[in-house]
Amino acid sequence: MTLDYDIIVIGGGHAGCEAAAAAARLGSRTLLLTMDMTKMASMSCNPAVGGVAKGQIVREIDALGGEMGRITDRTAVQFRMLNMSKGAAMWSPRAQCDKTRFSEEWRHTLENIPNLYIWQDAATELLFEETGQIPHETKNGEAETPAPDDNKSISEKEIIDKNSCWDEMQRAGKHLRIRGVRSRMGVEFSCRAVVLTAGTFLDGMMHCGAAHAEGGRAGDAASHGITSCLQQIGFETGRMKTGTPARLDARTIHFEILEPQYGDEKPSKFSFSPETEPVKDQMPCYLVYTTPEVHAILRTGFDRSPLFNGTIHGIGPRYCPSIEDKLRTFADKEQHQLFLEPEGRSTNEYYLNGFSSSLPWEVQWEALHKIRGFEDLHIYRPGYAIEYDYFPPTQLEHSLETKLVSGLFFAGQVNGTTGYEEAAAQGLMAGINAHRKLKGEEPIVLKRDEAYIGVLIDDLVTKGVDEPYRMFTSRAEYRIRLRQDNADMRLTPLGHKIGLISEERYAHFEQKKSNVESLVAFARETSVKAAEISDYLKSIGSEPLTQGRKLYDILMRNNVTFESLEKVLPKLHRFIESHRIDAEAIEEAEIQIKYKGYIEREKFIAEKLHRLENIRIPLDFDFFSMNSLTIEARQKLNRIRPKTIGQASRIPGVSPADVNVLLIKFGR
Ligand SMILES: Cc1cc2nc3c(=O)[nH]c(=O)nc-3n(C[C@H](O)[C@H](O)[C@H](O)COP(=O)(O)OP(=O)(O)OC[C@H]3O[C@@H](n4cnc5c(N)ncnc54)[C@H](O)[C@@H]3O)c2cc1C
């Protein structure tokens, strides 16, 4: 047992688990300090992973070498690819998971990662030291490399050898660096980096009608001390809120009269790794509906709703409203659709998606009994809302390191986001970058045209948040590039380069890539005679060929797929069989062919905009010295301190005219 670590991750939620796994796998001696190790990556709200835009994020996490995709595959009870009637950019995987097994799988995974240690306790204080005490700083400001000290841990020696983070800290004008964490049990751990992922727990306060109780979520204590500790050294904080619906006892639901919603007939999966399999024995979800009678009962509790009577001050997610919010906003609507989702295979508990509420429990109870199928309902737990502290994320660099304290990273809900996937993505990047910082390596910053994760982090640190941030496809300018199917093509080479993707997995990826390329090349080179395909084209209502065409051109038509062509073109079938090209590679090749024009256009626009990303703004530039910028732009630029003109152009309040001024100063 040692009290000295390279990296300490505070919190074993979705962000913390990914951060700890990544940092340890990359080689940092890592401590995961969490309040309850039986609740690793606990699903505080719905028992599901993925969905529109979120599913793409999970595929990206997996492609980079994170865990969420694999654990979801191993614990899924239902899988659906959403939006299949729309273009490929919108296809989004979503899985219902066995909530308990999800958490158990995470715990099992974490407990078996070398370099990773777990300590169950609450962090109550972060420990800092002045950077003025840097031992190797000389009077003239130049760094000198001190003699190696054999008592120091390897990573500390590496830091001093490379001088990197100390230099960077000086350039960035940081005066503090993290040196450790103190816990509720009075243990003082030392470390060189901390990733804070305390989720909804910081000074958490739960509300159900007039009843209020401190807590990080139902059944868990709140976390005190961290917020005030950070406020004291100058961090800004705010309050946000979120809510959850009642959980129901399946034995008291009349499923026989409800409309089932089944998973996909041929379910796919999240992970690109061959280690996992698609879900078997899928469980259905069910649709239920509210009625005017249900609404009338809910309205009787509005005066006691902490949302409406001023008790809750935190800002809630607009797009994930409580049932009482929906009744207010859509007062004329006679019914709202709800989804009954199983919480697992070995429990009777069901989650009622769409009925999040903080109304008094007895109002929730009475209203639920009026829903068709719920006449004899028993509730395991009522819905409630929770308010918690967060840190406006404009206080972060793109690496997720705080601007104020060297070596301190934030990830997950503490940055004002909501959702397991958003949290896990930040955790993964913070874990990677904390490790790289200690190794003296450049942080990994994904660009907006490389990954939804890049969009997420750039939005957070550049624009900030004014409500809990969740990912939507509309937030991404390069949706056709950022598809779920090609996340491995975009990110697995990077995951391999930084050391998170094993050689075996990389070989699997390279095989897929080569299969896709050879299939696309085959389609480009192979001619098809009109007679070979006329019956097939007629059968799908497509114009017959008047002369021979390349297979590639035929595939660009609507409704024409490799799967259907394989049945009518023996040469295609032989090629696919002899090269052992699987369904995943076939789908990828088909999307590349069908969307070629759109993909190239996005690539062209992205490359043009990269020029702005490459024009750097000096770290210590005084924006107030530029009178030609608007006052608003000067204030915003000074606060966010963008590193490039591209980043500056995305800050709300910085106009195209301001960007031109910056271009004249720093660019061409
Ligand atoms: C009531 C409720 C409703 C929600 N509703 C939704 C929703 O509708 N949609 C949605 O997308 N998301 C919802 N969420 C949010 C979702 O749960 C989070 O987005 C997600 O869990 C965030 O992951 P995280 O890792 O940042 O934090 P969390 O999952 O909250 O994990 C935080 C972890 O940190 C640990 N911890 C906290 N403080 C300390 C400390 N001082 N020392 C040691 N360990 C500590 C905790 O024990 C926990 O393990 C809801 C959450 C709650 C509680």
The ligand as an ORCA input file, in Angstrom:
! r2SCAN-3c Opt
* xyz 0 1
  C     -31.436     11.850    -10.473
  C     -30.623     11.851    -11.715
  C     -31.228     11.965    -12.938
  C     -30.504     11.978    -14.112
  N     -31.156     12.065    -15.295
  C     -30.465     12.009    -16.441
  C     -31.130     12.035    -17.682
  O     -32.335     12.089    -17.757
  N     -30.402     11.989    -18.815
  C     -29.058     11.928    -18.764
  O     -28.432     11.898    -19.820
  N     -28.415     11.908    -17.597
  C     -29.091     11.948    -16.449
  N     -28.437     11.922    -15.266
  C     -27.028     12.154    -15.300
  C     -26.144     10.975    -15.447
  O     -26.317     10.127    -14.376
  C     -24.787     11.590    -15.469
  O     -24.668     12.386    -16.630
  C     -23.642     10.647    -15.494
  O     -23.783      9.654    -14.546
  C     -22.404     11.476    -15.245
  O     -21.300     10.681    -15.090
  P     -20.126     11.162    -14.155
  O     -19.096     10.114    -14.240
  O     -19.760     12.547    -14.499
  O     -20.740     11.206    -12.697
  P     -21.569     10.163    -11.845
  O     -22.068      9.052    -12.667
  O     -22.537     10.959    -11.067
  O     -20.465      9.552    -10.889
  C     -19.820     10.310     -9.917
  C     -18.990      9.385     -9.068
  O     -18.143     10.139     -8.241
  C     -18.163      9.623     -6.936
  N     -17.841     10.748     -6.074
  C     -18.480     11.933     -5.997
  N     -17.838     12.756     -5.165
  C     -16.785     12.067     -4.704
  C     -15.743     12.389     -3.787
  N     -15.671     13.572     -3.202
  N     -14.825     11.438     -3.511
  C     -14.867     10.238     -4.091
  N     -15.829      9.898     -4.977
  C     -16.766     10.800     -5.269
  C     -19.540      9.063     -6.775
  O     -19.559      8.091     -5.757
  C     -19.769      8.479     -8.163
  O     -19.231      7.196     -8.242
  C     -29.126     11.895    -14.062
  C     -28.490     11.775    -12.832
  C     -29.230     11.750    -11.665
  C     -28.524     11.608    -10.344
*
